Amino acid sequence: MFKFMSTAARAVLGVAVALGAATGAARAADNVHLMLDWIPTGDYAPYYAGIASGIYARNGITLRISRGNGSGDTLSKVAGGAADIGMADISALFTARQRSSVPLKMIGAVYAHSPHSLFVLKDSGITSFSGLEGKKIGITPGNSHRLYFPAVAAAAHTDPSKIEWVTVDGSAMGPLLIAGKIDAMPSYSTNFYYQNKQAQKAGKELAFLPFVEAGFAIYSLAFHTSEATIQKRPEMLRHFMKATLEAWDAARADPQAACEAHVKANQQVDLDDCLGSLKATLAFIFTDHAREAGVGGITAERLKKTYEVVAKAQDLDISVDPQTAVDMSFLPARQ
Protein backbone atom coordinates (compact mmCIF):
# COMPACT_ATOMS: atom_id res chain seq x y z
CA MET A 1 0.00 0.00 0.00
CA PHE A 2 2.94 2.35 0.68
CA LYS A 3 3.86 2.79 -2.99
CA PHE A 4 0.51 4.49 -3.67
CA MET A 5 1.06 7.12 -0.94
CA SER A 6 1.95 10.68 -1.81
CA THR A 7 5.31 12.07 -0.71
CA ALA A 8 3.57 14.18 1.95
CA ALA A 9 1.64 11.21 3.28
CA ARG A 10 4.80 9.16 3.50
CA ALA A 11 6.49 11.97 5.42
CA VAL A 12 3.60 12.09 7.89
CA LEU A 13 3.74 8.32 8.26
CA GLY A 14 7.49 8.48 8.85
CA VAL A 15 7.06 11.01 11.63
CA ALA A 16 4.32 8.93 13.20
CA VAL A 17 6.50 5.80 13.11
CA ALA A 18 9.39 7.71 14.62
CA LEU A 19 7.20 9.11 17.39
CA GLY A 20 5.78 5.67 18.01
CA ALA A 21 9.28 4.21 18.29
CA ALA A 22 10.30 6.94 20.70
CA THR A 23 7.21 6.34 22.79
CA GLY A 24 7.91 2.62 22.76
CA ALA A 25 11.48 3.23 23.92
CA ALA A 26 10.24 5.43 26.73
CA ARG A 27 7.79 2.77 27.81
CA ALA A 28 10.60 0.20 27.75
CA ALA A 29 12.50 1.98 30.54
CA ASP A 30 12.49 -0.16 33.68
CA ASN A 31 11.36 1.38 36.95
CA VAL A 32 13.77 0.02 39.55
CA HIS A 33 13.67 0.52 43.32
CA LEU A 34 17.10 0.17 44.95
CA MET A 35 17.13 -0.09 48.73
CA LEU A 36 20.35 0.75 50.55
CA ASP A 37 21.47 -1.04 53.68
CA TRP A 38 21.72 2.20 55.66
CA ILE A 39 21.33 5.98 55.45
CA PRO A 40 22.56 7.69 52.22
CA THR A 41 26.12 8.59 53.22
CA GLY A 42 28.79 9.38 50.64
CA ASP A 43 29.37 5.66 50.13
CA TYR A 44 26.34 5.71 47.86
CA ALA A 45 27.23 8.80 45.82
CA PRO A 46 27.81 6.87 42.57
CA TYR A 47 24.15 5.81 42.41
CA TYR A 48 22.66 9.24 43.07
CA ALA A 49 25.20 10.80 40.68
CA GLY A 50 24.36 8.11 38.13
CA ILE A 51 20.76 9.22 38.23
CA ALA A 52 21.66 12.92 37.95
CA SER A 53 24.10 12.42 35.07
CA GLY A 54 21.71 10.21 33.11
CA ILE A 55 23.84 7.04 33.30
CA TYR A 56 20.94 4.92 34.53
CA ALA A 57 18.48 6.54 32.13
CA ARG A 58 20.79 5.88 29.15
CA ASN A 59 20.80 2.23 30.18
CA GLY A 60 17.01 2.06 30.28
CA ILE A 61 16.71 2.33 34.06
CA THR A 62 14.52 4.78 35.96
CA LEU A 63 16.12 4.38 39.36
CA ARG A 64 14.57 5.21 42.73
CA ILE A 65 16.66 4.88 45.90
CA SER A 66 15.50 4.51 49.49
CA ARG A 67 17.44 4.17 52.72
CA GLY A 68 17.68 0.93 54.66
CA ASN A 69 17.85 -0.08 58.31
CA GLY A 70 20.53 -2.74 58.22
CA SER A 71 21.25 -5.66 55.91
CA GLY A 72 18.64 -7.96 57.43
CA ASP A 73 15.84 -5.44 57.05
CA THR A 74 16.82 -4.65 53.46
CA LEU A 75 16.85 -8.31 52.47
CA SER A 76 13.44 -8.88 54.01
CA LYS A 77 12.08 -5.92 52.04
CA VAL A 78 13.52 -7.26 48.78
CA ALA A 79 12.20 -10.75 49.50
CA GLY A 80 8.76 -9.28 50.16
CA GLY A 81 8.75 -7.28 46.93
CA ALA A 82 9.05 -3.84 48.55
CA ALA A 83 12.27 -3.24 46.57
CA ASP A 84 13.67 -4.74 43.39
CA ILE A 85 17.34 -4.75 44.36
CA GLY A 86 18.93 -4.36 47.77
CA MET A 87 22.40 -3.54 49.04
CA ALA A 88 23.29 -5.79 51.96
CA ASP A 89 26.16 -7.80 53.33
CA ILE A 90 26.56 -11.24 51.81
CA SER A 91 26.68 -12.76 55.30
CA ALA A 92 23.08 -11.70 55.84
CA LEU A 93 22.18 -13.36 52.53
CA PHE A 94 23.79 -16.69 53.46
CA THR A 95 22.10 -16.66 56.85
CA ALA A 96 18.66 -15.68 55.56
CA ARG A 97 18.71 -18.29 52.79
CA GLN A 98 19.63 -21.09 55.14
CA ARG A 99 17.56 -20.19 58.18
CA SER A 100 14.47 -18.77 56.51
CA SER A 101 14.70 -20.19 52.96
CA VAL A 102 14.63 -16.63 51.63
CA PRO A 103 14.61 -16.83 47.79
CA LEU A 104 17.30 -14.22 47.15
CA LYS A 105 20.63 -14.22 45.32
CA MET A 106 23.65 -11.97 45.11
CA ILE A 107 24.13 -10.49 41.63
CA GLY A 108 27.19 -8.30 42.10
CA ALA A 109 29.88 -7.53 44.68
CA VAL A 110 30.37 -3.97 45.86
CA TYR A 111 33.30 -4.36 48.26
CA ALA A 112 35.99 -6.85 47.30
CA HIS A 113 37.39 -6.61 50.84
CA SER A 114 35.57 -6.27 54.13
CA PRO A 115 35.51 -2.74 55.64
CA HIS A 116 33.80 -3.95 58.84
CA SER A 117 34.99 -2.10 61.94
CA LEU A 118 34.01 -1.05 65.43
CA PHE A 119 34.11 2.70 66.14
CA VAL A 120 34.96 3.74 69.69
CA LEU A 121 35.77 6.95 71.52
CA LYS A 122 39.51 7.50 71.38
CA ASP A 123 39.66 8.16 75.13
CA SER A 124 37.59 5.08 75.99
CA GLY A 125 40.63 2.92 76.60
CA ILE A 126 39.35 0.40 74.02
CA THR A 127 42.26 -0.26 71.67
CA SER A 128 41.54 -3.80 70.51
CA PHE A 129 38.83 -6.44 70.42
CA SER A 130 40.18 -7.85 73.67
CA GLY A 131 38.49 -6.75 76.88
CA LEU A 132 35.09 -5.87 75.42
CA GLU A 133 33.26 -7.89 78.06
CA GLY A 134 30.70 -5.78 79.87
CA LYS A 135 30.63 -3.17 77.10
CA LYS A 136 27.55 -1.99 75.19
CA ILE A 137 27.69 -2.19 71.41
CA GLY A 138 24.96 -0.65 69.25
CA ILE A 139 23.53 -2.78 66.45
CA THR A 140 20.80 -2.73 63.78
CA PRO A 141 18.66 -5.79 62.95
CA GLY A 142 20.52 -8.31 60.80
CA ASN A 143 23.68 -6.20 60.85
CA SER A 144 26.57 -8.16 59.34
CA HIS A 145 28.97 -6.94 62.03
CA ARG A 146 26.96 -8.91 64.58
CA LEU A 147 27.08 -11.97 62.35
CA TYR A 148 30.84 -11.83 62.07
CA PHE A 149 31.65 -10.81 65.61
CA PRO A 150 31.86 -14.30 67.19
CA ALA A 151 34.82 -15.12 64.97
CA VAL A 152 36.46 -11.78 65.77
CA ALA A 153 35.86 -12.32 69.49
CA ALA A 154 37.34 -15.81 69.32
CA ALA A 155 40.51 -14.49 67.68
CA ALA A 156 40.75 -11.84 70.43
CA HIS A 157 39.97 -14.27 73.28
CA THR A 158 36.89 -12.22 74.15
CA ASP A 159 33.70 -13.82 75.48
CA PRO A 160 30.90 -12.50 73.21
CA SER A 161 28.21 -13.66 75.66
CA LYS A 162 29.42 -11.00 78.10
CA ILE A 163 28.88 -8.15 75.61
CA GLU A 164 25.57 -6.28 75.66
CA TRP A 165 24.18 -5.64 72.18
CA VAL A 166 21.78 -2.68 72.06
CA THR A 167 19.41 -2.58 69.07
CA VAL A 168 19.04 0.98 67.76
CA ASP A 169 18.22 2.82 64.54
CA GLY A 170 21.25 3.16 62.28
CA SER A 171 21.10 6.95 62.26
CA ALA A 172 21.13 7.06 66.07
CA MET A 173 24.27 5.03 66.67
CA GLY A 174 26.77 7.84 66.10
CA PRO A 175 25.08 10.27 68.50
CA LEU A 176 24.71 7.51 71.12
CA LEU A 177 28.41 6.66 70.90
CA ILE A 178 29.46 10.29 71.12
CA ALA A 179 27.18 10.78 74.14
CA GLY A 180 28.68 7.72 75.84
CA LYS A 181 25.38 5.81 75.86
CA ILE A 182 27.07 2.93 74.06
CA ASP A 183 30.75 1.94 74.13
CA ALA A 184 31.13 0.99 70.49
CA MET A 185 29.24 1.06 67.22
CA PRO A 186 29.71 -1.17 64.19
CA SER A 187 30.36 0.65 60.96
CA TYR A 188 32.26 0.36 57.72
CA SER A 189 35.62 2.12 57.89
CA THR A 190 34.42 4.10 54.86
CA ASN A 191 32.21 6.06 57.27
CA PHE A 192 34.99 7.10 59.62
CA TYR A 193 35.58 10.59 58.20
CA TYR A 194 32.12 11.97 58.75
CA GLN A 195 31.50 10.10 62.00
CA ASN A 196 34.73 11.46 63.45
CA LYS A 197 33.82 14.93 62.22
CA GLN A 198 30.58 14.76 64.20
CA ALA A 199 32.48 13.61 67.27
CA GLN A 200 34.93 16.49 66.93
CA LYS A 201 32.05 18.95 66.95
CA ALA A 202 31.17 17.57 70.39
CA GLY A 203 34.78 17.80 71.56
CA LYS A 204 35.40 14.07 71.12
CA GLU A 205 37.68 11.98 68.92
CA LEU A 206 36.96 8.55 67.45
CA ALA A 207 39.16 5.58 66.65
CA PHE A 208 38.26 2.43 64.73
CA LEU A 209 39.10 -1.23 65.03
CA PRO A 210 39.00 -2.95 61.61
CA PHE A 211 37.76 -6.53 61.45
CA VAL A 212 40.39 -7.22 58.80
CA GLU A 213 42.89 -7.40 61.66
CA ALA A 214 41.20 -10.71 62.47
CA GLY A 215 41.78 -11.99 58.93
CA PHE A 216 38.56 -10.81 57.24
CA ALA A 217 39.69 -10.59 53.61
CA ILE A 218 36.18 -11.56 52.54
CA TYR A 219 33.28 -10.25 50.48
CA SER A 220 30.82 -8.01 52.26
CA LEU A 221 28.47 -5.41 50.75
CA ALA A 222 26.77 -6.65 47.59
CA PHE A 223 23.70 -6.28 45.39
CA HIS A 224 20.91 -8.82 45.88
CA THR A 225 17.59 -9.53 44.24
CA SER A 226 14.84 -12.14 44.40
CA GLU A 227 14.84 -15.30 42.37
CA ALA A 228 11.49 -14.19 40.97
CA THR A 229 13.07 -11.00 39.62
CA ILE A 230 15.91 -13.04 38.13
CA GLN A 231 13.36 -15.15 36.27
CA LYS A 232 11.03 -12.34 35.22
CA ARG A 233 13.34 -9.35 34.65
CA PRO A 234 16.79 -10.56 33.62
CA GLU A 235 17.34 -7.75 31.09
CA MET A 236 16.59 -5.14 33.74
CA LEU A 237 19.25 -6.68 35.98
CA ARG A 238 21.80 -6.62 33.15
CA HIS A 239 21.03 -2.99 32.42
CA PHE A 240 21.22 -2.10 36.12
CA MET A 241 24.60 -3.74 36.64
CA LYS A 242 26.03 -2.21 33.46
CA ALA A 243 24.86 1.25 34.52
CA THR A 244 26.22 0.72 38.03
CA LEU A 245 29.71 -0.14 36.78
CA GLU A 246 29.57 2.98 34.61
CA ALA A 247 28.50 5.01 37.65
CA TRP A 248 31.46 3.64 39.64
CA ASP A 249 33.84 4.60 36.83
CA ALA A 250 32.36 8.09 36.62
CA ALA A 251 32.67 8.59 40.38
CA ARG A 252 36.30 7.49 40.31
CA ALA A 253 37.04 9.86 37.42
CA ASP A 254 35.38 12.85 39.12
CA PRO A 255 34.61 12.36 42.84
CA GLN A 256 33.81 16.05 43.24
CA ALA A 257 31.04 15.95 40.63
CA ALA A 258 29.67 12.71 42.07
CA CYS A 259 29.48 14.19 45.56
CA GLU A 260 27.97 17.45 44.36
CA ALA A 261 25.14 15.43 42.80
CA HIS A 262 24.83 13.30 45.92
CA VAL A 263 24.63 16.31 48.25
CA LYS A 264 22.02 17.91 46.03
CA ALA A 265 19.86 14.80 46.43
CA ASN A 266 20.70 14.35 50.12
CA GLN A 267 21.05 17.79 51.61
CA GLN A 268 21.76 16.45 55.08
CA VAL A 269 25.16 15.23 53.81
CA ASP A 270 28.05 17.71 53.77
CA LEU A 271 30.25 17.78 50.68
CA ASP A 272 33.48 17.05 52.56
CA ASP A 273 31.81 14.13 54.37
CA CYS A 274 30.72 12.72 51.03
CA LEU A 275 34.20 13.04 49.55
CA GLY A 276 35.78 11.35 52.56
CA SER A 277 33.39 8.40 52.39
CA LEU A 278 33.39 8.12 48.60
CA LYS A 279 37.16 8.02 48.24
CA ALA A 280 37.39 5.34 50.92
CA THR A 281 34.57 3.39 49.26
CA LEU A 282 36.18 3.43 45.82
CA ALA A 283 39.31 1.89 47.34
CA PHE A 284 37.22 -1.15 48.28
CA ILE A 285 35.67 -1.41 44.79
CA PHE A 286 38.73 -0.91 42.59
CA THR A 287 41.23 -3.34 44.11
CA ASP A 288 43.91 -5.80 43.09
CA HIS A 289 41.30 -8.50 43.62
CA ALA A 290 38.92 -6.70 41.25
CA ARG A 291 41.60 -6.83 38.56
CA GLU A 292 41.54 -10.60 38.94
CA ALA A 293 37.79 -11.15 39.32
CA GLY A 294 36.53 -8.12 37.40
CA VAL A 295 34.93 -5.09 39.01
CA GLY A 296 31.80 -6.33 40.76
CA GLY A 297 32.90 -9.91 40.22
CA ILE A 298 33.95 -12.70 42.55
CA THR A 299 36.27 -15.69 42.62
CA ALA A 300 35.26 -19.15 43.77
CA GLU A 301 38.13 -19.18 46.26
CA ARG A 302 37.17 -15.98 48.09
CA LEU A 303 33.46 -16.85 47.96
CA LYS A 304 34.26 -20.19 49.62
CA LYS A 305 36.35 -18.47 52.30
CA THR A 306 33.60 -15.92 52.90
CA TYR A 307 31.02 -18.64 53.37
CA GLU A 308 33.28 -20.60 55.71
CA VAL A 309 33.70 -17.53 57.93
CA VAL A 310 29.95 -16.86 57.98
CA ALA A 311 29.03 -20.52 58.51
CA LYS A 312 31.42 -20.85 61.44
CA ALA A 313 30.21 -17.62 63.03
CA GLN A 314 26.52 -18.44 62.62
CA ASP A 315 26.54 -22.23 62.94
CA LEU A 316 25.34 -22.75 59.37
CA ASP A 317 25.66 -25.96 57.38
CA ILE A 318 29.25 -25.87 56.13
CA SER A 319 28.45 -28.40 53.38
CA VAL A 320 26.18 -25.95 51.51
CA ASP A 321 27.69 -24.77 48.22
CA PRO A 322 27.85 -20.93 48.36
CA GLN A 323 27.62 -20.81 44.56
CA THR A 324 23.91 -21.60 44.93
CA ALA A 325 23.46 -18.19 46.56
CA VAL A 326 24.92 -16.15 43.70
CA ASP A 327 24.15 -15.42 40.07
CA MET A 328 26.87 -13.30 38.48
CA SER A 329 25.55 -13.61 34.93
CA PHE A 330 24.17 -10.06 34.93
CA LEU A 331 27.58 -8.39 35.05
CA PRO A 332 28.89 -6.99 31.74
CA ALA A 333 31.37 -9.19 29.93
CA ARG A 334 34.95 -8.30 30.84
CA GLN A 335 36.82 -6.36 28.15
C-alpha positions in Angstrom: 0.0 0.0 0.0 2.9 2.3 0.7 3.9 2.8 -3.0 0.5 4.5 -3.7 1.1 7.1 -0.9 2.0 10.7 -1.8 5.3 12.1 -0.7 3.6 14.2 2.0 1.6 11.2 3.3 4.8 9.2 3.5 6.5 12.0 5.4 3.6 12.1 7.9 3.7 8.3 8.3 7.5 8.5 8.8 7.1 11.0 11.6 4.3 8.9 13.2 6.5 5.8 13.1 9.4 7.7 14.6 7.2 9.1 17.4 5.8 5.7 18.0 9.3 4.2 18.3 10.3 6.9 20.7 7.2 6.3 22.8 7.9 2.6 22.8 11.5 3.2 23.9 10.2 5.4 26.7 7.8 2.8 27.8 10.6 0.2 27.7 12.5 2.0 30.5 12.5 -0.2 33.7 11.4 1.4 37.0 13.8 0.0 39.6 13.7 0.5 43.3 17.1 0.2 44.9 17.1 -0.1 48.7 20.3 0.8 50.6 21.5 -1.0 53.7 21.7 2.2 55.7 21.3 6.0 55.4 22.6 7.7 52.2 26.1 8.6 53.2 28.8 9.4 50.6 29.4 5.7 50.1 26.3 5.7 47.9 27.2 8.8 45.8 27.8 6.9 42.6 24.1 5.8 42.4 22.7 9.2 43.1 25.2 10.8 40.7 24.4 8.1 38.1 20.8 9.2 38.2 21.7 12.9 38.0 24.1 12.4 35.1 21.7 10.2 33.1 23.8 7.0 33.3 20.9 4.9 34.5 18.5 6.5 32.1 20.8 5.9 29.2 20.8 2.2 30.2 17.0 2.1 30.3 16.7 2.3 34.1 14.5 4.8 36.0 16.1 4.4 39.4 14.6 5.2 42.7 16.7 4.9 45.9 15.5 4.5 49.5 17.4 4.2 52.7 17.7 0.9 54.7 17.8 -0.1 58.3 20.5 -2.7 58.2 21.3 -5.7 55.9 18.6 -8.0 57.4 15.8 -5.4 57.0 16.8 -4.6 53.5 16.9 -8.3 52.5 13.4 -8.9 54.0 12.1 -5.9 52.0 13.5 -7.3 48.8 12.2 -10.8 49.5 8.8 -9.3 50.2 8.8 -7.3 46.9 9.1 -3.8 48.5 12.3 -3.2 46.6 13.7 -4.7 43.4 17.3 -4.7 44.4 18.9 -4.4 47.8 22.4 -3.5 49.0 23.3 -5.8 52.0 26.2 -7.8 53.3 26.6 -11.2 51.8 26.7 -12.8 55.3 23.1 -11.7 55.8 22.2 -13.4 52.5 23.8 -16.7 53.5 22.1 -16.7 56.8 18.7 -15.7 55.6 18.7 -18.3 52.8 19.6 -21.1 55.1 17.6 -20.2 58.2 14.5 -18.8 56.5 14.7 -20.2 53.0 14.6 -16.6 51.6 14.6 -16.8 47.8 17.3 -14.2 47.2 20.6 -14.2 45.3 23.6 -12.0 45.1 24.1 -10.5 41.6 27.2 -8.3 42.1 29.9 -7.5 44.7 30.4 -4.0 45.9 33.3 -4.4 48.3 36.0 -6.9 47.3 37.4 -6.6 50.8 35.6 -6.3 54.1 35.5 -2.7 55.6 33.8 -3.9 58.8 35.0 -2.1 61.9 34.0 -1.0 65.4 34.1 2.7 66.1 35.0 3.7 69.7 35.8 6.9 71.5 39.5 7.5 71.4 39.7 8.2 75.1 37.6 5.1 76.0 40.6 2.9 76.6 39.3 0.4 74.0 42.3 -0.3 71.7 41.5 -3.8 70.5 38.8 -6.4 70.4 40.2 -7.8 73.7 38.5 -6.8 76.9 35.1 -5.9 75.4 33.3 -7.9 78.1 30.7 -5.8 79.9 30.6 -3.2 77.1 27.6 -2.0 75.2 27.7 -2.2 71.4 25.0 -0.7 69.3 23.5 -2.8 66.5 20.8 -2.7 63.8 18.7 -5.8 62.9 20.5 -8.3 60.8 23.7 -6.2 60.9 26.6 -8.2 59.3 29.0 -6.9 62.0 27.0 -8.9 64.6 27.1 -12.0 62.4 30.8 -11.8 62.1 31.7 -10.8 65.6 31.9 -14.3 67.2 34.8 -15.1 65.0 36.5 -11.8 65.8 35.9 -12.3 69.5 37.3 -15.8 69.3 40.5 -14.5 67.7 40.8 -11.8 70.4 40.0 -14.3 73.3 36.9 -12.2 74.1 33.7 -13.8 75.5 30.9 -12.5 73.2 28.2 -13.7 75.7 29.4 -11.0 78.1 28.9 -8.1 75.6 25.6 -6.3 75.7 24.2 -5.6 72.2 21.8 -2.7 72.1 19.4 -2.6 69.1 19.0 1.0 67.8 18.2 2.8 64.5 21.3 3.2 62.3 21.1 7.0 62.3 21.1 7.1 66.1 24.3 5.0 66.7 26.8 7.8 66.1 25.1 10.3 68.5 24.7 7.5 71.1 28.4 6.7 70.9 29.5 10.3 71.1 27.2 10.8 74.1 28.7 7.7 75.8 25.4 5.8 75.9 27.1 2.9 74.1 30.7 1.9 74.1 31.1 1.0 70.5 29.2 1.1 67.2 29.7 -1.2 64.2 30.4 0.7 61.0 32.3 0.4 57.7 35.6 2.1 57.9 34.4 4.1 54.9 32.2 6.1 57.3 35.0 7.1 59.6 35.6 10.6 58.2 32.1 12.0 58.8 31.5 10.1 62.0 34.7 11.5 63.5 33.8 14.9 62.2 30.6 14.8 64.2 32.5 13.6 67.3 34.9 16.5 66.9 32.1 18.9 66.9 31.2 17.6 70.4 34.8 17.8 71.6 35.4 14.1 71.1 37.7 12.0 68.9 37.0 8.5 67.5 39.2 5.6 66.6 38.3 2.4 64.7 39.1 -1.2 65.0 39.0 -3.0 61.6 37.8 -6.5 61.4 40.4 -7.2 58.8 42.9 -7.4 61.7 41.2 -10.7 62.5 41.8 -12.0 58.9 38.6 -10.8 57.2 39.7 -10.6 53.6 36.2 -11.6 52.5 33.3 -10.3 50.5 30.8 -8.0 52.3 28.5 -5.4 50.7 26.8 -6.6 47.6 23.7 -6.3 45.4 20.9 -8.8 45.9 17.6 -9.5 44.2 14.8 -12.1 44.4 14.8 -15.3 42.4 11.5 -14.2 41.0 13.1 -11.0 39.6 15.9 -13.0 38.1 13.4 -15.1 36.3 11.0 -12.3 35.2 13.3 -9.3 34.6 16.8 -10.6 33.6 17.3 -7.8 31.1 16.6 -5.1 33.7 19.2 -6.7 36.0 21.8 -6.6 33.1 21.0 -3.0 32.4 21.2 -2.1 36.1 24.6 -3.7 36.6 26.0 -2.2 33.5 24.9 1.2 34.5 26.2 0.7 38.0 29.7 -0.1 36.8 29.6 3.0 34.6 28.5 5.0 37.7 31.5 3.6 39.6 33.8 4.6 36.8 32.4 8.1 36.6 32.7 8.6 40.4 36.3 7.5 40.3 37.0 9.9 37.4 35.4 12.8 39.1 34.6 12.4 42.8 33.8 16.1 43.2 31.0 16.0 40.6 29.7 12.7 42.1 29.5 14.2 45.6 28.0 17.5 44.4 25.1 15.4 42.8 24.8 13.3 45.9 24.6 16.3 48.2 22.0 17.9 46.0 19.9 14.8 46.4 20.7 14.3 50.1 21.0 17.8 51.6 21.8 16.4 55.1 25.2 15.2 53.8 28.0 17.7 53.8 30.3 17.8 50.7 33.5 17.1 52.6 31.8 14.1 54.4 30.7 12.7 51.0 34.2 13.0 49.5 35.8 11.4 52.6 33.4 8.4 52.4 33.4 8.1 48.6 37.2 8.0 48.2 37.4 5.3 50.9 34.6 3.4 49.3 36.2 3.4 45.8 39.3 1.9 47.3 37.2 -1.1 48.3 35.7 -1.4 44.8 38.7 -0.9 42.6 41.2 -3.3 44.1 43.9 -5.8 43.1 41.3 -8.5 43.6 38.9 -6.7 41.2 41.6 -6.8 38.6 41.5 -10.6 38.9 37.8 -11.2 39.3 36.5 -8.1 37.4 34.9 -5.1 39.0 31.8 -6.3 40.8 32.9 -9.9 40.2 34.0 -12.7 42.6 36.3 -15.7 42.6 35.3 -19.2 43.8 38.1 -19.2 46.3 37.2 -16.0 48.1 33.5 -16.9 48.0 34.3 -20.2 49.6 36.4 -18.5 52.3 33.6 -15.9 52.9 31.0 -18.6 53.4 33.3 -20.6 55.7 33.7 -17.5 57.9 30.0 -16.9 58.0 29.0 -20.5 58.5 31.4 -20.8 61.4 30.2 -17.6 63.0 26.5 -18.4 62.6 26.5 -22.2 62.9 25.3 -22.8 59.4 25.7 -26.0 57.4 29.2 -25.9 56.1 28.4 -28.4 53.4 26.2 -26.0 51.5 27.7 -24.8 48.2 27.9 -20.9 48.4 27.6 -20.8 44.6 23.9 -21.6 44.9 23.5 -18.2 46.6 24.9 -16.2 43.7 24.2 -15.4 40.1 26.9 -13.3 38.5 25.5 -13.6 34.9 24.2 -10.1 34.9 27.6 -8.4 35.1 28.9 -7.0 31.7 31.4 -9.2 29.9 35.0 -8.3 30.8 36.8 -6.4 28.2 
